[in-house]
Structure formats: structure tokens, C-alpha cells
Amino acid sequence: MHRITIYPQGIEIYFSKEDNLLRILQKNKIDIESICGGEGWCGKCKIIIKEGNPSPLTLREKKILTKEEIEKRVRLACQVYPKNNLKIEILNKTNKINTLSQFNLDLRIDHNPVINVESFSLPLPSLHDQSSDLDRLLRIKKELKLKNIKLVRKIPKFLRENNFQGKLIIHNNEIIDLREEEFNLPLGVAFDIGTTTLVGYLLDLEGGKELDVLTELNPQSQYGRDVISRITQTMKLEKGLNILRNLILSSLEEIIKKLCLKNNLSPLDIYAISIVGNPTMIHIFLGINPEYIAISPYIPVISSGMIFDSKDLDFNISPFAKIYVLPNISGYVGGDIVAGILATGLWKEEGNILFVDIGTNGEIVLKTNKGIFTCSTAAGPAFEGGHITHGMIAKEGAINHVFLEGREIRFNVIGNKKEEGICGSGLIDAIRVMLDLEIIDETGRFKKGDSFPLGSINITQRDIRELQLAKSAIRSGIEILLKEAGINYKDIAKIYLAGAFGNYINKDSALRIGILPNVDLEKIIFVGNSAGRGAELVLLNKEYMSLAEKISKEVIYIELSGRKDFQDYFVEFMYFREKED
């Protein structure tokens, strides 16, 4: 019987029968990602061998892993056959939108949460000390203040039931609640409001760690898959803004309830909530008319970051919580991108760094010695399965990867089920396979027939055109930023690929069909849901809110509409070929 110890949790599992490490972990219900089902081609089941000597590197691992990863003893679990006791760390896990910590980026920050907890013991009232209850509290520190009338009403009964002892919950020198002496777990929730998905991260503010994460579909999708459709519905429907806003509010409240129930915690312990999203999503969340974002010159109502009391935003979950909304950069580049800049740290890195967040909108950031440039392209919903004949989001039943074994076409289905459709990463792979087999030409046209079968579904000529439009928009935006900075793709030191969708793109496929410039694979770094991670940082260190504000004001926004060079690039990058120097 041999032992495997999994860090940093310290979980121990045992095995006796020889098998690969991936199957051993799966049999013991250990959370680890494996898109290809252990075939060895996806490269997702990465682990670090911290101690022990497993089987030697395989040819597949030498092909997939970088030199740096091999030096750090990174392995693919499906290729490792343990011979003795091992100590490992799992890099990628399933069922969550990945946070940056799973990608070996250095995110160590000073722990300085937005909420502080301070114990107090007050002198009891007497005939010799007839100070008011509120004055007695405020004497603890001269800079303290208390502004909430609901909390003032709570004071007399609380103090007398707790013998004038307890804990102050403090936000920026404001007392926002009183709690019993045994209370010690102030919670925070970081939300990424995406056009398609909502992600909530539950945080232990005192301990400075993430407790859990939950992803739900954005219920507004029934009113359109892109931001322009949502804006149109706020104008067209009677009380349209209220309808869409209430959908978001109720969904965020439900996410909080589910996270707390699962972890046996109380929503009443949540004292800080951060919100990131594109400007349209933020305007709707706040109940602000987004109409003018859709009309030239595309002006949002607000761009600065703001802090609200939960009661002011009708949040019916935690009466004393503070809600942070991160700043936007422009009408189409929002706080989610500011959060991504924070999370990756590209604002302080050396060299030319490209950041691409691929979704319904494609937001692109380029950091150079001339400054930080950004733009937004209307990629459309193709990357998320929208407007595709058998398209669907990445859920059970979706083909998420297509590959060749020799000349045989193979594909992977999420959940190992019968294929029901295809998601964006699968479509990109499929087009790469069609190009490699010369089923389509560089214009995207079928050489024979009018569709490409994958099991029980087909990819049509229209599907290919939809993806061409999306990939050309992204790539043209990248080219405009490179042009503005006076550099070309050979000058790029690294590319951060962000977003839940970006996590599952095959690097080779992305380069083959031309979504990204033709750089070395090692330069492409998946950073998961960097928007959510940035939203977490704002709550875990209060300095990040002011840093977000500073970054949002310094970034140079490039408007693409009306630019002839953008239209020229757009036509050029419709082809499945690399731009000539």
C-alpha cells in the first residue's frame, strides 16, 4: 500500500494496484481536470511532483510541457505511474472557473482587507457616567464614526444583552455592525457579472482566502446574447431596465445563499461585496440607463469606481454590507478588464504584454513602454456557441475538443456523454482539423460538400463564417493596438489569455486559425477568470481599489468604429492564414 499526499491541503490517499495517477486521483474523488479523459493530449491534468520518484517522462509529456515546467517537476497525471509514496500539488481542477492561483502566477499580496474586526469592552453606564450609548462606542477611537440609523437602533439592546462587550465591524473608520464576542469570520463575496455567466467567489476576509466559487448562467440571456441586445430591451420593454436589473439581483442573491448553505455559513456575516463586469452589465446592475453606451459617441453615465451600502442597491441578503463597483475604462471596456489588469500584474511588468479576454465582446489590452492601450471588439457569441447550428455553451453534452489520431478524427464530449452540440473551443479545434485535412481552404470554404460531420452533429458553412467574423474581430483589434504602440507581434513577450472560454482553447488551434498572432506557444499563458480574481483582490487589500481607479484613468482607449485600417485588417484576417510581415 502506497500513499499520495496532496498539497497544500495535506489530503492523503492510498493505492495498491498499479495505475496512472489520474485514475488513482479520480477513484478517490480528488478534483482534477482532464478534458481528454486521460488520453494525454489535452495537457490539463498537470501536477507538481514535490517529493518522490514516479515513472519517467513520456514522449507526450516532452511534447506538451515546457522546459520550465519540466525543470519544476510538472507532470501530466495521466502519464505518471507511481511506484512509491508521492507528494504532489494539483495545478488544474474541474467544476470551477479557474482562478489565477491555479496557473502559477505570483499573486502574493499584503493582507489588508476592506473590513476590520475589533473587540471592545465598554465601561458600564452609571450615575457618574451618563454618556450616551453611541458616544460610549465612539470613544473607543477618536476617528470612528457611525452613520447608519438601523445600526443606531440596534445599539441599546445589543450592548445590554452582551454586557457592553462585543466586536466592532469597521469599514474605513465607519462602524457598520456590532457582533457578539465569539464572532470571528467576516465574509466577502466577489462577483464577475458576465454577459453569459455570473461567477461568485466566497471569501474569508479575516483569513485572506477563497472558500468557494459558484457559476450560474446570466438569466438576462433570454433577452439577447450581447450587450446591444440587452440595451435595446431596456428601452423597448415596459420597465425593461427594472426587469433586467431584478434578474441580476435575484441571481446574485441566490448565488450567495447557495455558497453560504454549502459551507454552513450565514449571509449575515457578509460585509463586503465587489462587482466587476462590462459597462452595460454594471449600468443595469445599478439601475442606470445604459442607452447612450449604444449610441455614438458611446458615453457611459459613470466610469469611476463607487462604494454603496447594500440597502441602497436593494440587496436583500446582508443589511450592513458595503458594495464595491470597480471603475470602467470606456463605454465598452469595463471593470472586468481593470480587474484582469490588477490580477495579472501586467501594469507593473517589464516588456510588451498582450492581454486578451475572449467572450461575447473581445477586450484587448497591450502594455508597452509607451503606456497601456486597450480596445473592445464585437466578437459576437460564436465563441460561446451562439449563432452556431449545433452550438452550445461548455456544459455536459458539448463537444469541447476535436483532434486527429493519424488521419482519424476524434472528439471529446464534456461529461463523457452523447454529443448534443459543440462549444467554442470545440469549434476552433474542428476548424483546425478541417484546415489540416484540407477539407476547407484558407478562405474557409468547403472544397467538397457543404458541412463537416462530428458524430451526430454537423458544422456548416455558415458556422465557419460566424467563427471567422469573431476571430477576425479579435485579431484586428490586436493589430490596431500593436500599430498604435509602434511594435509588431514579434516584440510581444507574453500573451495572457483570460476568461472561462480562453481557459479551454487549444493553443495550437488558436494560432493555426489566426485568433492570436503567430508567437511561440510558451508565450501564451492561460490566466483563467482574471476578472473574478481581480474582484477578490479589491476585498483582500483595500489599496487595490485606489490602484484600480488609477489604472482606469491611465489606460489609453482606442475606439475602433470608423477606422479604415480596422476594416482593412478585418477583411485580411477573415482568411485562415498568418499576416505577412
Beta strands, then each sheet from edge to edge (+ up, - down):
strand 1: 2-7
strand 2: 11-15
strand 3: 46-51
strand 4: 74-76
strand 5: 86-90
strand 6: 116-121
strand 7: 165-171
strand 8: 174-179
strand 9: 187-193
strand 10: 197-204
strand 11: 209-217
strand 12: 270-277
strand 13: 306-309
strand 14: 322-325
strand 15: 352-358
strand 16: 362-368
strand 17: 371-377
strand 18: 398-405
strand 19: 408-413
strand 20: 421-422
strand 21: 451-454
strand 22: 457-460
strand 23: 492-498
strand 24: 524-526
strand 25: 556-557
sheet 1: 2+ 1- 5- 3+ 4-
sheet 2: 6+ 7- 8+
sheet 3: 11+ 10- 9+ 12+ 14+ 13-
sheet 4: 24+ 23+ 15+ 16- 17+ 25+
sheet 5: 19+ 18- 20-
sheet 6: 21+ 22-
end
